[in-house]
Amino acid sequence: MDQTPSKPSCCTPNAPARISLGIAPVAAVAAPFSPKGMVRLEGGPFLMGDEGPETWVADGEGPVRETVLAPFWIDEAAVSNAAFAAFVEATGYTTEAERFGWSFLHFSQLPKAKRKQARQVAGLEWWYAVEKVTWRNPLGGGKDFTKLHREEHPVVHVSWNDAASYAAWAGKRLPTEAEWEYASRGGLAGALYPWGNELHPEGKHRCNIWQGEFPTLDTGADGHAGTAPVRAFRPNGYGLFNTTGNVWEWVADWFDPTYPLRAPRENPKGPTHGERRVMRGGSYLCHASYCNRYRCAARTSNTPDSSTGHIGFRCVAD
């Protein structure tokens, strides 16, 4: 995981995979699949993508196209620290951030005294590569997630490889990008957000994003500065929590902004190869002045060995 971004993309540090460590071995005994905490979705046709003025054309959000999916199960919320801890305890898995010895942390979560000891990311100066920051210690400083009372917050500082390993152990898999968007929309056709087209319907916050002036001041007006519990805010029409905001979510697909132009109509699975994996949903660091990718159709990407304090995941099953 190199610390030099290839080009600025949203509020995510891009770390080209030049010295990938590969996936750490996982114990052969996997947890039995359980639909507990999951929702079964019927699939069928839906309108995927967007072409409105809010879209990022270079990301390949469009065109709007009818996509048809088979039924599937999906986690109603992102994988929590407590759930990931159970995986690690059962398998002895070591995340890539732990093996690299560092992960990306936004400067708002890093005390000024420690910024001199960290490595600032060129071009995205609000990000630092911080030693000893891991999923267990999401803010560094020796405080693990239990001392921070974040058992039910989404696990972060996990790479795509880490997420895929957890999913396999749980008898699940990462969602395809099409499955993720279908689920995020909650049954609404063409809406910007899982609840409709207004960001703050009736003046109420419906997701955890940045309020104030990015990147220097987050007022936490939505009740959270940093991550929120995985079941914070009202669920969408399918009963799913935080499919926009809170943390970016890894999906299975390789990233190619031209893929939507040639994607098959039924059960698209993304390109067969690539260098970066798709992420969906936006995060608590998204703000309209810099990144409005907290919309159902928005997409971005990162290398599969990268980890940050605002990327997590949820799983699906056939």
C-alpha positions as MATLAB code, in Angstrom:
seq = 'MDQTPSKPSCCTPNAPARISLGIAPVAAVAAPFSPKGMVRLEGGPFLMGDEGPETWVADGEGPVRETVLAPFWIDEAAVSNAAFAAFVEATGYTTEAERFGWSFLHFSQLPKAKRKQARQVAGLEWWYAVEKVTWRNPLGGGKDFTKLHREEHPVVHVSWNDAASYAAWAGKRLPTEAEWEYASRGGLAGALYPWGNELHPEGKHRCNIWQGEFPTLDTGADGHAGTAPVRAFRPNGYGLFNTTGNVWEWVADWFDPTYPLRAPRENPKGPTHGERRVMRGGSYLCHASYCNRYRCAARTSNTPDSSTGHIGFRCVAD';
ca = [
       0.000    0.000    0.000;
       1.906    2.998   -1.323;
       1.217    6.400    0.241;
       1.213    8.477   -2.947;
      -2.219    9.081   -4.482;
      -2.541    8.500   -8.225;
      -5.063   11.316   -8.551;
      -7.468   12.983   -6.140;
     -10.757   11.089   -6.078;
     -13.472   12.257   -3.759;
     -12.399   12.304   -0.125;
     -10.556    8.996   -0.358;
      -6.763    8.625   -0.408;
      -5.797    6.501   -3.373;
      -2.971    4.107   -2.691;
      -1.740    2.205   -5.768;
      -1.098   -1.444   -4.966;
       2.631   -1.664   -5.632;
       3.645   -3.925   -2.786;
       0.503   -5.887   -2.024;
       0.850   -8.352    0.820;
      -1.953  -10.511   -0.509;
      -4.759  -11.986    1.524;
      -3.808  -13.359    4.924;
      -4.665  -17.039    5.389;
      -8.056  -17.714    6.986;
      -8.812  -20.774    9.061;
     -10.470  -23.525    7.036;
     -13.471  -23.763    9.372;
     -15.969  -21.081    8.418;
     -18.944  -19.896   10.386;
     -22.222  -21.526    9.282;
     -24.282  -19.182    7.128;
     -27.091  -17.474    9.000;
     -29.629  -14.997    7.598;
     -29.849  -13.292   10.987;
     -29.490   -9.552   10.527;
     -30.101   -9.862    6.788;
     -32.972   -8.906    4.484;
     -34.102  -10.998    1.517;
     -34.627   -8.925   -1.624;
     -36.681  -10.210   -4.532;
     -34.539   -8.715   -7.276;
     -36.078   -8.183  -10.688;
     -35.753   -5.086  -12.913;
     -34.716   -1.665  -11.641;
     -33.238    1.527  -13.080;
     -29.520    1.726  -12.328;
     -27.305    4.805  -12.665;
     -27.972    8.514  -13.005;
     -27.442   11.273  -15.547;
     -28.606   14.321  -13.579;
     -26.651   17.511  -12.853;
     -25.391   16.085   -9.557;
     -23.534   13.221  -11.198;
     -19.809   12.800  -11.718;
     -19.617   11.880  -15.409;
     -15.970   10.786  -15.164;
     -16.978    8.163  -12.564;
     -19.277    6.405  -15.025;
     -22.486    6.917  -13.065;
     -24.523    6.774  -16.276;
     -26.216    5.960  -18.434;
     -29.469    5.118  -16.690;
     -30.209    1.543  -17.730;
     -32.631   -1.178  -16.778;
     -30.837   -3.913  -14.858;
     -32.343   -7.216  -13.774;
     -31.181   -9.093  -10.679;
     -31.789  -12.511   -9.176;
     -33.047  -12.625   -5.549;
     -30.405  -12.272   -2.815;
     -29.909  -11.683    0.887;
     -28.100   -8.579    2.147;
     -26.911   -7.418    5.559;
     -29.269   -4.805    6.920;
     -26.264   -2.846    8.184;
     -22.535   -2.582    7.640;
     -20.344   -5.117    9.448;
     -19.671   -3.838   12.955;
     -16.500   -3.896   15.026;
     -18.065   -6.542   17.260;
     -18.871   -8.788   14.290;
     -15.409   -8.389   12.792;
     -13.851   -9.134   16.183;
     -15.721  -12.462   16.241;
     -14.202  -13.290   12.839;
     -10.692  -12.445   14.002;
     -11.107  -14.419   17.215;
     -12.330  -17.465   15.294;
      -9.676  -17.396   12.572;
      -6.671  -15.460   13.840;
      -6.928  -13.254   10.759;
      -4.565  -10.292   10.493;
      -5.708   -7.325    8.413;
      -3.518   -5.677    5.810;
      -3.294   -2.467    7.843;
      -1.905   -4.506   10.738;
       0.638   -6.155    8.458;
       1.601   -2.907    6.735;
       1.827   -1.207   10.132;
      -0.254    1.852    9.227;
      -3.518    3.099    7.759;
      -5.005    6.382    6.516;
      -6.634    8.697    9.073;
      -8.335   12.052    8.528;
      -6.519   14.862   10.322;
      -9.676   15.847   12.249;
      -9.276   12.584   14.164;
      -5.557   12.990   14.717;
      -4.312   15.175   17.609;
      -2.081   18.030   16.445;
       0.818   16.699   18.483;
       0.755   13.446   16.505;
       0.547   14.992   13.042;
       4.282   15.662   13.027;
       4.889   11.948   13.536;
       2.585   10.920   10.667;
       3.063   11.109    6.903;
       0.832   13.577    5.100;
      -0.684   12.528    1.763;
       0.388   14.762   -1.115;
      -2.595   16.276   -2.906;
      -5.014   15.268   -0.154;
      -3.410   17.068    2.762;
      -6.221   16.273    5.177;
      -5.183   12.618    5.102;
      -2.256   11.133    7.037;
      -0.672    7.698    6.931;
      -0.561    6.904   10.642;
       1.383    4.071   12.224;
      -0.383    1.572   14.488;
      -3.864    2.629   13.349;
      -5.919   -0.521   12.750;
      -9.485   -1.768   12.975;
      -8.867   -2.474   16.657;
      -7.473    1.009   17.281;
      -9.372    3.126   14.733;
      -8.030    6.424   16.075;
      -4.621    5.209   17.219;
      -3.396    6.322   20.605;
      -3.758    2.902   22.198;
      -7.550    3.059   22.650;
      -9.246    0.078   21.094;
     -12.832    0.209   19.854;
     -14.233   -1.165   23.127;
     -12.738    1.701   25.129;
     -14.204    4.078   22.574;
     -17.584    2.333   22.976;
     -17.701    1.585   19.269;
     -18.701   -2.071   19.298;
     -21.699   -1.274   17.081;
     -19.894    1.194   14.835;
     -18.801   -0.035   11.394;
     -15.430   -1.712   11.240;
     -12.969    0.526    9.369;
      -9.303    0.329    8.356;
     -10.184   -2.835    6.450;
      -9.084   -3.392    2.858;
     -11.121   -5.032    0.099;
      -9.068   -8.168    0.690;
      -9.979   -8.097    4.383;
     -13.669   -7.607    3.584;
     -13.672  -10.501    1.108;
     -12.000  -12.743    3.692;
     -14.638  -11.922    6.312;
     -17.444  -12.537    3.816;
     -16.074  -15.946    2.853;
     -15.763  -16.950    6.514;
     -19.372  -15.884    7.146;
     -20.629  -17.985    4.229;
     -21.433  -14.831    2.302;
     -19.793  -12.629   -0.339;
     -19.409   -8.967   -1.178;
     -22.324   -7.531   -3.171;
     -22.006   -6.766   -6.837;
     -22.260   -3.082   -7.595;
     -25.687   -3.649   -9.148;
     -26.941   -5.503   -6.077;
     -25.628   -2.750   -3.845;
     -27.385    0.026   -5.780;
     -30.647   -1.911   -6.018;
     -30.572   -2.413   -2.253;
     -29.558    1.177   -1.518;
     -32.485    2.595   -3.471;
     -34.967    0.833   -1.205;
     -37.516    0.465   -3.977;
     -37.487    4.107   -5.123;
     -36.916    4.602   -8.853;
     -34.532    7.388   -9.864;
     -34.298    9.075   -6.451;
     -31.052   10.750   -5.403;
     -31.133    9.268   -1.902;
     -32.594    6.116   -0.360;
     -35.470    8.209    1.036;
     -36.153   10.566   -1.903;
     -34.716   13.665   -3.544;
     -34.407   16.011   -0.556;
     -31.240   15.736    1.488;
     -32.997   16.959    4.651;
     -36.701   16.091    4.357;
     -38.737   18.154    6.822;
     -35.424   19.583    8.037;
     -34.273   16.244    9.446;
     -30.918   14.542    8.938;
     -31.203   11.138    7.307;
     -27.535   10.198    6.992;
     -24.123   10.805    8.533;
     -22.154   13.213    6.333;
     -19.997   16.291    6.952;
     -21.656   19.473    8.203;
     -19.786   22.756    8.359;
     -16.790   23.672    6.231;
     -14.861   20.818    4.652;
     -12.207   19.784    5.553;
     -11.592   21.968    8.598;
     -14.847   22.029   10.583;
     -17.427   19.310   11.106;
     -20.150   20.622   13.409;
     -21.642   17.168   13.887;
     -25.111   18.639   13.399;
     -26.452   15.215   12.409;
     -25.398   13.908   15.817;
     -22.124   12.362   14.735;
     -18.607   13.600   14.025;
     -16.861   10.531   12.694;
     -18.583    7.175   12.394;
     -22.091    6.516   13.677;
     -23.512    3.183   14.872;
     -24.350    0.872   11.982;
     -28.084    1.177   12.696;
     -28.189    4.929   13.154;
     -30.882    6.901   11.305;
     -34.044    5.514    9.743;
     -33.688    2.529    7.389;
     -34.685    2.726    3.746;
     -37.728    1.072    2.193;
     -36.035   -2.337    2.284;
     -35.091   -2.029    5.954;
     -31.401   -1.294    5.272;
     -29.400    1.165    7.355;
     -26.861    3.772    6.230;
     -26.616    2.936    2.546;
     -25.535    6.554    2.141;
     -23.074    8.285    4.442;
     -21.287    6.898    7.493;
     -18.681    4.748    5.687;
     -17.891    3.863    2.114;
     -18.660    0.211    1.387;
     -16.505   -2.112   -0.668;
     -18.325   -4.069   -3.382;
     -17.136   -6.998   -5.475;
     -16.651   -5.247   -8.836;
     -13.452   -4.024  -10.411;
     -13.725   -0.337  -11.290;
     -13.971    0.858  -14.884;
     -15.870    4.095  -15.637;
     -16.759    2.790  -19.106;
     -18.227   -0.515  -17.905;
     -21.819    0.786  -17.555;
     -21.831    1.403  -21.321;
     -21.389   -2.312  -22.037;
     -22.729   -3.988  -18.905;
     -25.105   -6.913  -19.483;
     -28.720   -6.322  -18.567;
     -28.999   -9.312  -16.263;
     -26.904   -9.780  -13.116;
     -23.855   -7.679  -14.150;
     -20.726   -8.525  -12.196;
     -18.341   -5.810  -13.377;
     -15.157   -6.100  -15.463;
     -13.172   -9.326  -15.346;
     -10.002   -7.582  -14.181;
      -8.689   -4.216  -13.031;
      -6.485   -2.375  -10.588;
      -9.107   -0.809   -8.321;
     -12.298   -2.009   -6.651;
     -15.567   -0.086   -6.532;
     -16.771    1.587   -3.340;
     -20.297    2.834   -2.807;
     -22.373    5.045   -0.517;
     -20.163    7.932    0.568;
     -19.067    8.562    4.142;
     -19.079   10.918    7.099;
     -16.393   12.921    5.260;
     -18.575   13.736    2.234;
     -19.672   17.363    1.811;
     -21.425   19.088   -1.088;
     -18.588   21.592   -1.464;
     -16.118   18.840   -2.326;
     -17.814   15.483   -2.757;
     -21.518   14.822   -3.133;
     -21.053   11.089   -3.621;
     -23.529   10.248   -0.858;
     -26.139    9.450   -3.537;
     -27.540    6.072   -4.582;
     -25.874    6.170   -8.018;
     -22.511    7.610   -6.949;
     -19.378    5.495   -7.150;
     -15.660    5.738   -6.568;
     -12.790    3.280   -6.159;
      -9.592    2.358   -4.392;
      -6.906   -0.289   -4.626;
      -7.898   -3.557   -2.920;
      -5.084   -3.343   -0.371;
      -5.998    0.178    0.819;
      -7.614    0.990    4.156;
      -8.858    4.189    5.761;
     -10.905    5.400    8.683;
     -14.013    5.776    6.496;
     -14.248    2.542    4.483;
     -16.223   -0.492    5.640;
     -18.466   -3.080    3.989;
     -21.588   -5.226    4.193;
     -22.206   -8.701    2.788;
     -24.760  -10.526    0.669;
     -25.675  -14.172    0.041;
     -27.417  -15.973   -2.784;
];
